[in-house]
Structures are given as structure tokens and as C-alpha cells.
Amino acid sequence: MRVRLAHSPDPDDAFMFYGLACGAVDPGPYRFEHVLEDIQTLNERAQRGEYEVTALSIHAYPYVHDKYALTSCGSSMGDNYGPMVVVRNPLTIEQLRGRMIAIPGLMTTAYLTLQLLLGKDAFVPKVVMFDQIPDEVAAGRVDAGLLIHEGQLTYPKFGLHLVVDLGVWWQQHTGLPLPLGGNAIRRDLGPEHCRAIARLIRASIEYGLSHRAEAVKYALQFGRGLDGQLADRFVGMYVNEWTLDYGDRGRDAVRRLLADGAAAGLVPAVGELDFVE
């Protein structure tokens, strides 16, 4: 059975799927095809139900929950860290209001969280490919930039200043980690296939974590501007115990983020969330 595993070309996702990509995890009756696309594209494709398994932003989930269920493994959770707003010249959070801010996509969780912080329509978003945002800020083409992925570690190279870490703000605001992304599986595969594929994804994550050095070496080829040490640090931030299973606290974090987003008029209400175990 052909199953497309769609994920972003980033070190954490590459690390997560290393066990399947290198053949260490027996795929059983499935033939997995790895599809690499940026997260905004994956969010858009998920709305059309294009891939059997896809990484997506938690922000996007309310728009696709009729087609996809979240798997209990595969989350990217920021535990007191997360997307960052950076500027060329120091600003306060209040001074971000009314400014043009480069964002990595309208469906990213980073954008949703920034809206929760500043308020709906409180700034002017400009969609920029995530890996180009530091350059846009450094060149003065935008007032600020919202960084995801490895930009959270490499922005000092561009001479940029941190205004706010949204993962820290969310933790202070709610006491919960910030659920940035997850894996989702198409419901029309049926419960048996959904559970079996979720088990294989978890096995791939476990393999990477137990063979960390070789998995980081594999993931490094997907890290823009990262050396081995930074790649290992980045992977550790987003592939960890949360990735093996959301746990009760992680599930609460997803529910809280989407509930706050719905209350602010930023996403549709989704009702009860289900997770494929």
C-alpha cells in the first residue's frame, strides 16, 4: 500500500523519519514515499487532503480535522521556547503593533501565536519563505521577522535582536508548552491502517532517538546554516519525549491553543479532538 509521508525539509522532521528513510524500521505492508515541502505548502495541501500522512501546523488543524486525525506521536512542541520575533534595531513588544512583520505563512502556528499576543489585525503580515526572513529583516525591507526552524538559533549571525520568544510568552500565559506542529493521517485510510502507520512513525522516532549520532548526521543535510553542534541542539528542541507522545499536558496544550484561537476569532472551533494512538 503506497503511503506518502509529507514533511518539511528540516532537521527535526528528517531526524523523526530517519528510521523509515534508512530502512531500519520494517514498513510492513506499506511502501512509504517521502515528500518534502515547506510547512505552508503542506498546510495548503492538507486542506485538499492530498497526502495520506502529512506534517502540518497546529494552526491549520481546525481547517482539516474533517479529513485528518492527529497522530499521538510526531509533535513539535516548544517547552518554554518557540518561534521568535526579531528586529534590526531593538523594539519592545508594544512597538511591534502597526509594523510590517515577515511571517512564514498565514497557516503557521507561529503566526497564530503572534496574533494571540498582539491582537487580531494589530500588525501588517508579509508572507516570506521562512529561510529568507532573516535577510528581509536585516535589509530593512520589513520592520520585524517571525522566525521558525533553525532561524531561532542562527539569527544572531545577521545582527538581529530578539523582541519576544513566543514559546516563553505562551508558557508564562498558560503554563503549557506551545504545540507548533504535528503529524496527521487521513481518516479515509480507516482505523486499522491509521493505527498501524502511527505505530511505524513512532518506531521511526524511537530509532532516531536511540541512534542519535547517525540520525543527526542524516538530519544535518537539511539544516541551513547549522553545524553539527547546532543541528544536534535544534533536533533536541523539537524531537524529544513530546514527539513520542503528546501526553496529557501536550494534548491540553493543543486544546488550549485552538480554544484561544477560536475565542479570538482566528480559527474555527473544532470541538473534541481525537488522536490516533
C-alpha positions in Angstrom: 0.0 0.0 0.0 1.5 3.3 -1.1 1.7 5.9 1.7 3.1 9.3 1.1 4.8 10.8 4.2 4.8 14.5 3.6 7.0 16.6 5.8 9.2 19.8 5.8 12.8 19.6 4.7 14.1 20.5 8.1 16.5 18.7 10.5 13.8 17.8 13.1 11.4 16.2 10.6 14.3 14.5 8.8 15.5 13.1 12.2 12.0 11.9 13.0 11.6 9.9 9.8 15.2 8.7 9.7 14.3 5.2 10.9 11.9 4.7 7.9 14.1 6.6 5.4 17.2 4.4 6.1 15.2 1.2 6.2 15.9 0.4 9.8 12.2 0.2 10.6 10.3 -2.5 8.7 7.5 -0.8 6.8 5.4 -4.0 6.8 2.7 -3.9 4.1 3.3 -0.2 3.3 5.5 1.5 0.7 6.4 4.9 2.1 7.3 7.7 -0.2 8.9 10.8 1.5 7.6 14.1 0.1 9.5 17.2 1.2 7.8 20.6 1.1 7.7 23.7 3.2 5.2 23.8 6.0 2.9 26.5 4.4 2.6 24.3 1.3 1.8 21.2 3.4 -0.9 23.2 5.3 -2.5 24.1 2.0 -2.3 20.6 0.5 -3.8 19.2 3.7 -6.9 21.3 3.1 -7.3 19.3 -0.1 -6.5 16.0 1.5 -3.7 15.3 -0.9 -1.3 13.2 1.2 -2.0 10.1 3.3 0.3 11.3 6.1 1.4 14.9 6.5 3.1 17.2 8.9 1.1 20.3 9.5 0.9 23.3 11.7 -1.5 23.0 14.7 -2.9 26.3 13.5 -4.0 24.5 10.3 -5.7 21.6 12.0 -9.1 23.2 12.5 -9.4 23.6 8.7 -8.6 19.9 8.0 -9.9 17.9 11.0 -12.7 16.5 9.0 -10.1 14.9 6.7 -7.3 14.2 9.1 -6.7 13.0 12.7 -3.6 13.9 14.6 -1.3 11.1 15.5 -0.3 10.9 19.2 3.3 10.8 18.1 5.2 13.3 15.9 4.5 16.6 17.6 6.9 19.5 17.6 6.4 21.1 21.0 8.2 24.2 22.3 8.6 23.8 26.0 9.4 27.4 27.1 10.8 28.2 23.7 9.5 28.6 20.2 9.1 31.0 17.3 10.9 34.3 17.8 10.2 37.9 16.7 13.4 39.6 15.7 14.3 43.1 14.5 17.2 45.0 13.1 17.0 47.8 15.8 15.7 47.0 19.3 12.0 47.4 19.8 9.6 46.5 22.6 6.6 44.2 22.2 4.2 47.2 22.2 6.2 48.8 19.5 5.5 45.9 17.1 1.9 46.9 16.8 1.2 48.6 13.4 4.5 47.3 12.0 5.1 45.2 8.9 6.2 41.7 10.1 7.5 39.0 7.9 5.8 35.7 8.7 6.5 32.2 7.3 2.9 31.5 6.3 -0.7 32.5 7.2 -1.5 29.0 8.5 1.6 28.6 10.7 1.3 28.2 14.4 3.9 31.0 14.8 1.5 33.4 13.1 -1.5 32.3 15.2 0.5 32.7 18.4 1.8 36.2 17.4 -1.8 37.2 16.7 -2.8 36.0 20.2 0.0 38.1 21.7 -0.5 41.3 19.7 -4.2 41.0 18.8 -6.0 40.4 15.5 -5.1 42.9 12.8 -2.6 44.6 15.1 0.2 44.4 12.6 0.8 44.0 8.9 1.9 40.5 7.9 4.0 39.9 4.9 4.4 36.2 3.9 8.0 35.3 3.2 9.7 32.0 2.8 10.9 31.1 6.3 14.5 30.8 5.4 14.5 34.2 3.8 13.0 36.1 6.7 16.4 37.0 8.5 17.6 38.6 5.2 14.4 40.6 4.9 14.8 42.0 8.4 18.5 42.7 8.1 17.9 44.5 4.8 15.2 46.7 6.3 12.5 45.5 3.9 10.3 44.7 6.9 10.2 46.0 10.4 10.4 42.6 12.1 10.5 38.9 11.3 8.8 35.9 12.8 11.4 33.1 12.8 10.7 29.4 12.8 13.0 26.3 12.4 16.8 26.9 12.5 16.4 30.7 12.3 15.7 30.6 16.0 19.3 29.6 16.5 21.1 31.4 13.6 19.5 34.9 13.8 22.5 36.5 15.7 24.6 35.9 12.7 22.5 38.5 10.9 23.0 41.1 13.7 19.3 40.9 14.7 17.8 41.5 18.1 15.2 39.4 19.9 11.9 41.1 20.8 10.0 38.1 22.1 10.2 34.3 22.2 6.6 33.2 21.7 7.2 29.9 23.4 8.3 31.7 26.6 5.3 34.1 26.4 2.9 31.2 25.9 4.4 29.3 28.9 4.0 32.4 31.1 0.5 33.0 29.8 -0.8 29.4 30.1 1.7 27.3 32.0 1.8 25.0 28.9 4.2 24.1 26.2 3.5 25.6 22.8 2.3 22.9 20.3 3.7 24.1 17.0 3.2 21.2 14.6 2.2 17.6 14.4 1.6 14.6 12.1 -1.8 13.9 10.8 -3.2 10.9 9.0 -6.0 10.8 6.6 -9.2 9.4 8.1 -10.3 7.6 5.0 -7.5 5.1 5.4 -9.6 3.5 8.1 -8.9 3.0 11.8 -6.7 -0.1 11.4 -4.3 1.4 8.8 -4.2 4.7 10.8 -3.1 2.9 14.0 -0.6 0.7 12.1 1.0 3.6 10.3 1.1 5.7 13.6 3.0 2.8 15.2 5.6 2.8 12.4 6.1 6.5 12.7 6.6 6.2 16.5 9.1 3.3 15.8 11.0 5.6 13.4 11.1 8.3 16.1 12.3 5.8 18.7 15.0 4.6 16.3 16.3 8.1 15.7 16.4 8.9 19.4 18.3 5.6 20.2 20.7 6.1 17.3 21.1 9.8 17.8 24.5 10.4 16.3 23.8 8.8 12.9 20.3 10.4 12.8 21.7 13.8 13.5 24.3 13.3 10.8 21.5 12.4 8.4 19.4 15.4 9.5 22.3 17.8 9.1 22.0 17.8 5.4 18.6 19.5 5.8 19.9 22.3 8.1 20.5 25.6 6.5 23.4 27.4 8.3 23.7 24.7 11.0 26.9 22.9 12.0 26.8 19.6 13.8 26.5 21.1 17.3 23.7 23.4 16.3 21.9 20.7 14.4 22.0 18.4 17.5 20.7 21.3 19.6 17.9 22.0 17.2 16.9 18.4 17.0 16.9 18.1 20.7 14.5 21.1 21.0 11.8 19.5 18.7 12.4 15.8 18.8 12.0 14.5 22.4 9.6 12.9 24.8 6.8 15.2 23.4 7.4 13.7 20.0 6.9 10.2 21.2 3.6 11.1 22.6 1.8 14.4 23.4 0.9 13.1 26.8 -2.0 14.7 28.8 -0.2 18.0 29.1 0.6 18.2 25.4 -3.0 17.4 24.5 -4.2 20.1 26.8 -1.8 22.5 25.1 -3.3 21.7 21.7 -6.8 22.2 23.1 -5.9 25.5 24.8 -4.2 26.9 21.7 -7.1 26.1 19.4 -9.7 27.2 22.0 -7.9 30.6 22.5 -7.6 31.0 18.7 -11.3 30.3 18.3 -12.3 32.7 21.1 -10.2 35.4 19.4 -11.9 34.7 16.0 -8.7 33.5 14.5 -9.6 29.8 13.8 -12.9 27.8 13.6 -13.9 25.9 16.7 -13.1 22.2 16.3 -14.9 20.7 19.3 -13.5 17.4 20.7 -10.0 16.5 19.5 -9.1 12.9 18.7 -5.6 11.4 18.5 -4.6 8.2 16.7 -2.8 6.1 19.3 
